[in-house]
Amino acid sequence: MIILRNFSKFFSYLGQIMAFLTIIILGLTYLNQALPFPFLPANFSATLESIKEYAVILTITVCGLSFACRRSLFIFIPFCVLAVCALACYSIVLFQI
């Protein structure tokens, strides 16, 4: 359990950095959509849209890992399994495999 608590600090800091970057990505994409003239090129905007979706899922996952590391393995392991399933299912939907 001590090892997981040390990972909790790591996931907490990583989650804070990822949340900051995710807000920047969300702001750029929504601002690009809200303005009457897009200021981002079309190909960059499409790439940013797919990055946006992954950034949201990964940020939530890292923040959840920070919480789950402070608890027991009975919470940590199912959370990891659910996070991998969510990311895999989103990838299947995105790429239409």
Secondary structure as UniProt FT lines:
FT   HELIX           2..34
FT   HELIX           42..69
FT   HELIX           73..95
//
